[in-house]
Amino acid sequence: MDIYFLGTGAGMPTTRRNVSGIALRLYEERGSFWMFDCGEGTQHQVLQSPLKLGKCEFIFITHLHGDHLFGLPGLLSSRAYQGGVSPLTVFGPAGLHRFIHTVFELSETHLPYELHIQEIESGVIWEDEQFIITTLPLDHRVPSFGYRIQEKEKPGRLDLKLLKEKELPPGPLYGQLKRGQDVILSNGERIQASSVIGKPIPGKSVAILGDTRPCENAVTLAKDVDILVHEATFMEDKRENANEFGHSTARQAAQTAVSGGAKKLALTHFSSRYNDERMEELLQEARDVFENTVLADEHAIVTTS
């Protein structure tokens, strides 16, 4: 599990940064990736990346501002040309269904794959045997949500040394034990699965937030996550601007990471007023509060390790 940034700018694209787009790569876990937000030009960013839209399983929209949404119709209509024929679900706030269907109706766009649109509310919005996805509303000028992606506990590792001592050869019986099922040997001895499996392995977790002022729900979503992705539109000297437009400063993002006990903070959604030199100042502002902070950049990868 890692995060691939497609766009890290705020408001509008520039020659330096595209607008919001994030891919959560789950190749080892599921052989797919999940996309979070899809601003204008996101499919161009995908074309310049190792991502293949055919492997996109879900898309999550945090809010309906254009810099997080305007690339969605084009990307959905182009997906099939990149091998995307499997069903796709798009999650997002109320109004998302009307937006997508209005664009497709007026442009006479017809998708050759099954598209599901799920408008979200607080709480668990999706779950299977591997993952659980929770969303909570944030504090922005329009309804904006944050997503928490929690991988479930994985079974502990087999004690191979002990199994070798019991002269149990590798094969189907190992799988049986891994599934928690006891095994009876040819001599009648019963090997209890619980005696040869280590402690469960905790799953990884990531929180990806939409645009927001500092708020309690952001802290809740960030609790103990391996990576918190948080906007940092401004620095502290523009704190009033941040509050007026429903955004956060780098320092405020770092304070959320501290309050939530996050392990790593990835800052994104930067105002175009900041050149590369000032971005280093923005990073330091956050690191003064939360040391394990990184700046997201176009086509950068942030890992959970």
C-alpha positions as CSV (number, residue, x, y, z in Angstrom):
1,M,0.0,0.0,0.0
2,D,1.4,3.4,-1.0
3,I,0.1,6.8,-2.2
4,Y,0.9,8.2,-5.7
5,F,0.2,11.9,-6.1
6,L,-1.1,13.0,-9.5
7,G,-1.9,16.6,-8.6
8,T,-0.9,18.7,-5.6
9,G,-2.0,22.3,-6.4
10,A,-5.0,24.3,-5.1
11,G,-7.6,26.1,-7.1
12,M,-6.4,25.8,-10.7
13,P,-3.6,24.0,-12.6
14,T,-0.2,25.7,-13.1
15,T,2.8,24.9,-15.1
16,R,4.3,23.5,-11.9
17,R,1.4,21.6,-10.4
18,N,-1.8,20.1,-11.4
19,V,-5.0,20.2,-9.3
20,S,-6.0,17.5,-6.8
21,G,-5.7,13.8,-7.7
22,I,-4.4,11.0,-5.6
23,A,-4.0,7.2,-6.2
24,L,-3.9,4.8,-3.3
25,R,-2.0,1.8,-4.8
26,L,-3.1,-1.6,-3.5
27,Y,-1.4,-3.8,-6.0
28,E,-0.1,-6.4,-3.5
29,E,-3.4,-6.4,-1.6
30,R,-5.9,-6.3,-4.4
31,G,-4.1,-5.8,-7.8
32,S,-5.8,-2.4,-8.2
33,F,-5.7,1.2,-7.1
34,W,-8.3,3.6,-5.7
35,M,-8.4,7.3,-6.8
36,F,-9.2,10.2,-4.5
37,D,-10.4,13.3,-6.3
38,C,-10.1,14.0,-9.9
39,G,-9.4,17.6,-10.8
40,E,-9.0,19.0,-14.3
41,G,-6.2,17.2,-16.3
42,T,-6.0,14.2,-14.0
43,Q,-6.2,11.7,-16.9
44,H,-3.2,13.5,-18.5
45,Q,-1.3,13.0,-15.3
46,V,-2.3,9.3,-15.3
47,L,-0.9,9.0,-18.8
48,Q,2.4,10.2,-17.6
49,S,2.4,7.8,-14.7
50,P,2.7,4.0,-14.3
51,L,-1.0,3.8,-13.4
52,K,-3.4,2.0,-15.7
53,L,-7.0,3.1,-15.5
54,G,-8.1,-0.5,-16.2
55,K,-6.9,-1.2,-12.6
56,C,-8.9,1.6,-11.0
57,E,-11.5,0.0,-8.8
58,F,-13.0,2.9,-6.9
59,I,-13.0,6.7,-7.1
60,F,-13.7,8.8,-4.0
61,I,-14.6,12.5,-4.4
62,T,-14.1,14.6,-1.3
63,H,-16.2,17.6,-2.4
64,L,-17.7,19.1,-5.5
65,H,-15.4,22.1,-6.1
66,G,-14.0,22.0,-9.6
67,D,-10.4,21.5,-8.7
68,H,-11.4,18.2,-7.2
69,L,-14.0,17.1,-9.7
70,F,-13.7,18.6,-13.2
71,G,-11.5,15.8,-14.5
72,L,-13.9,13.1,-13.6
73,P,-16.2,12.9,-16.7
74,G,-13.3,12.8,-19.1
75,L,-11.5,10.2,-17.1
76,L,-14.6,8.0,-16.8
77,S,-15.3,8.2,-20.5
78,S,-11.6,7.4,-21.4
79,R,-11.2,4.5,-18.9
80,A,-12.5,1.9,-21.4
81,Y,-9.8,2.8,-23.9
82,Q,-7.2,1.8,-21.3
83,G,-8.7,-1.6,-20.6
84,G,-11.2,-0.5,-18.0
85,V,-14.2,-2.8,-18.6
86,S,-14.8,-4.0,-15.0
87,P,-17.5,-2.3,-12.9
88,L,-16.4,1.0,-11.2
89,T,-17.9,2.7,-8.2
90,V,-17.6,6.5,-7.6
91,F,-18.3,7.7,-4.0
92,G,-18.9,11.4,-3.1
93,P,-21.2,14.0,-1.6
94,A,-24.8,14.6,-2.5
95,G,-25.0,16.1,-6.0
96,L,-22.4,13.9,-7.5
97,H,-25.0,11.7,-9.3
98,R,-26.7,14.7,-10.9
99,F,-23.3,16.1,-12.0
100,I,-22.1,13.0,-13.7
101,H,-25.4,12.1,-15.4
102,T,-26.0,15.7,-16.5
103,V,-22.6,15.8,-18.2
104,F,-23.1,12.4,-19.8
105,E,-26.6,13.1,-21.0
106,L,-25.7,16.4,-22.6
107,S,-22.5,15.0,-24.2
108,E,-24.2,11.8,-25.2
109,T,-21.5,9.8,-23.5
110,H,-22.2,6.0,-23.1
111,L,-19.9,3.9,-21.0
112,P,-19.2,0.3,-22.0
113,Y,-18.8,-0.7,-18.4
114,E,-21.0,-0.7,-15.3
115,L,-20.8,2.6,-13.3
116,H,-22.2,2.9,-9.8
117,I,-22.5,6.2,-8.0
118,Q,-22.8,6.2,-4.3
119,E,-23.6,9.5,-2.5
120,I,-22.1,9.3,1.0
121,E,-23.0,10.2,4.6
122,S,-21.1,9.8,7.8
123,G,-19.9,6.4,8.8
124,V,-18.8,3.2,7.1
125,I,-19.5,3.5,3.4
126,W,-17.8,0.2,2.2
127,E,-16.4,-2.9,3.7
128,D,-15.1,-6.3,2.7
129,E,-12.9,-9.0,4.2
130,Q,-9.8,-6.9,3.6
131,F,-10.7,-3.2,4.1
132,I,-13.2,-0.9,5.8
133,I,-13.7,2.7,4.6
134,T,-15.1,5.3,6.9
135,T,-16.0,8.9,6.1
136,L,-16.8,12.0,8.2
137,P,-17.7,15.6,7.2
138,L,-15.1,18.3,7.5
139,D,-15.3,22.1,7.8
140,H,-15.2,23.7,4.3
141,R,-17.3,26.2,2.4
142,V,-19.3,23.3,0.8
143,P,-19.9,19.8,2.1
144,S,-16.4,18.2,2.2
145,F,-15.5,14.8,3.5
146,G,-12.4,12.9,4.7
147,Y,-11.9,9.2,4.1
148,R,-10.2,6.7,6.4
149,I,-9.0,3.5,4.7
150,Q,-8.3,0.8,7.3
151,E,-6.8,-2.6,6.3
152,K,-8.1,-5.4,8.5
153,E,-5.9,-7.6,10.7
154,K,-4.1,-10.3,8.8
155,P,-3.4,-13.8,10.2
156,G,-0.1,-14.3,12.0
157,R,2.7,-16.1,10.4
158,L,3.2,-19.8,10.7
159,D,5.9,-21.1,12.9
160,L,7.8,-22.9,10.2
161,K,10.5,-24.1,12.6
162,L,8.0,-25.9,14.8
163,L,6.2,-27.4,11.8
164,K,9.5,-28.7,10.5
165,E,10.2,-30.3,13.9
166,K,6.8,-32.0,13.6
167,E,7.9,-33.2,10.2
168,L,4.9,-31.6,8.5
169,P,5.9,-31.0,4.9
170,P,4.9,-27.7,3.1
171,G,1.7,-28.1,1.2
172,P,-2.1,-27.9,1.6
173,L,-2.0,-28.6,5.3
174,Y,0.0,-25.3,5.8
175,G,-2.9,-23.5,4.2
176,Q,-5.4,-25.3,6.5
177,L,-3.5,-24.2,9.5
178,K,-3.2,-20.6,8.2
179,R,-7.0,-20.6,8.0
180,G,-7.2,-21.5,11.6
181,Q,-8.1,-25.1,11.1
182,D,-6.5,-27.9,13.1
183,V,-4.6,-30.7,11.4
184,I,-4.4,-34.3,12.3
185,L,-1.2,-36.1,11.3
186,S,-1.0,-39.7,10.1
187,N,0.1,-40.8,13.5
188,G,-3.0,-39.4,15.1
189,E,-1.4,-36.3,16.5
190,R,-3.5,-33.2,16.4
191,I,-1.7,-29.9,15.6
192,Q,-3.8,-27.0,16.8
193,A,-3.6,-24.0,14.5
194,S,-3.5,-21.6,17.4
195,S,-0.2,-23.2,18.6
196,V,1.6,-22.7,15.3
197,I,0.3,-19.3,14.2
198,G,1.8,-16.0,15.6
199,K,-0.1,-13.0,16.7
200,P,-2.3,-11.3,14.1
201,I,-0.5,-8.7,12.0
202,P,-2.1,-5.2,12.3
203,G,-3.4,-3.7,9.0
204,K,-2.2,-0.5,7.5
205,S,-4.3,2.7,7.6
206,V,-4.5,5.9,5.7
207,A,-6.6,9.1,6.1
208,I,-7.1,11.3,3.0
209,L,-8.9,14.5,3.8
210,G,-10.7,17.0,1.5
211,D,-10.4,20.7,1.9
212,T,-11.0,21.7,5.5
213,R,-10.4,24.1,8.4
214,P,-9.0,22.4,11.5
215,C,-11.8,20.3,13.0
216,E,-12.4,17.4,15.4
217,N,-13.5,15.0,12.7
218,A,-10.2,15.5,10.9
219,V,-8.5,14.4,14.2
220,T,-10.8,11.4,14.5
221,L,-10.0,10.2,10.9
222,A,-6.3,10.7,11.5
223,K,-6.2,8.6,14.7
224,D,-3.1,6.4,14.7
225,V,-2.9,6.2,10.8
226,D,0.2,5.3,9.0
227,I,-0.2,8.3,6.6
228,L,-2.4,11.4,7.0
229,V,-2.9,13.3,3.7
230,H,-3.9,16.8,4.7
231,E,-4.2,20.0,2.7
232,A,-1.8,22.9,3.5
233,T,-3.1,25.6,1.2
234,F,-1.4,28.5,3.1
235,M,1.3,29.2,5.7
236,E,0.7,30.8,9.1
237,D,1.1,34.3,7.8
238,K,-2.0,33.7,5.7
239,R,-4.0,32.1,8.5
240,E,-6.9,34.5,8.2
241,N,-7.1,33.8,4.4
242,A,-7.1,30.1,5.2
243,N,-10.0,30.4,7.7
244,E,-12.0,32.7,5.3
245,F,-11.8,30.2,2.4
246,G,-12.2,27.1,4.5
247,H,-8.6,25.9,4.4
248,S,-5.7,25.0,6.7
249,T,-2.2,26.2,7.1
250,A,0.8,23.8,7.2
251,R,1.1,24.3,10.9
252,Q,-2.6,23.5,11.5
253,A,-2.2,20.3,9.4
254,A,0.7,19.3,11.6
255,Q,-1.3,20.0,14.7
256,T,-4.0,17.7,13.4
257,A,-1.4,15.0,12.8
258,V,-0.1,15.4,16.4
259,S,-3.6,15.3,17.9
260,G,-4.5,12.2,15.9
261,G,-1.3,10.3,16.6
262,A,-0.6,9.9,12.9
263,K,2.8,8.3,12.1
264,K,3.4,10.3,8.9
265,L,2.0,13.5,7.4
266,A,1.9,14.2,3.7
267,L,1.0,17.8,2.8
268,T,-0.7,18.7,-0.4
269,H,-3.1,21.3,-2.1
270,F,-0.7,24.2,-2.1
271,S,-1.5,27.7,-3.2
272,S,0.2,28.8,-6.4
273,R,1.7,31.8,-4.5
274,Y,4.4,29.5,-3.1
275,N,7.5,28.8,-5.3
276,D,9.9,26.0,-4.6
277,E,11.9,28.1,-2.1
278,R,8.8,29.1,-0.1
279,M,7.7,25.5,-0.2
280,E,10.7,24.6,1.9
281,E,9.6,27.2,4.4
282,L,6.1,25.7,4.4
283,L,7.5,22.3,5.1
284,Q,9.6,23.6,8.0
285,E,6.6,25.3,9.5
286,A,4.9,21.9,9.7
287,R,8.0,20.0,10.8
288,D,8.4,22.4,13.7
289,V,5.2,20.8,15.1
290,F,5.3,17.3,13.5
291,E,8.7,16.2,12.4
292,N,7.7,13.3,10.2
293,T,6.2,15.5,7.5
294,V,6.7,15.3,3.8
295,L,5.6,17.5,0.9
296,A,3.6,15.8,-1.8
297,D,4.7,16.6,-5.4
298,E,3.6,15.6,-8.9
299,H,4.2,11.8,-9.4
300,A,5.7,11.5,-5.9
301,I,5.2,8.3,-3.9
302,V,4.7,8.2,-0.2
303,T,4.9,4.8,1.5
304,T,3.3,3.5,4.7
305,S,6.7,2.4,6.0
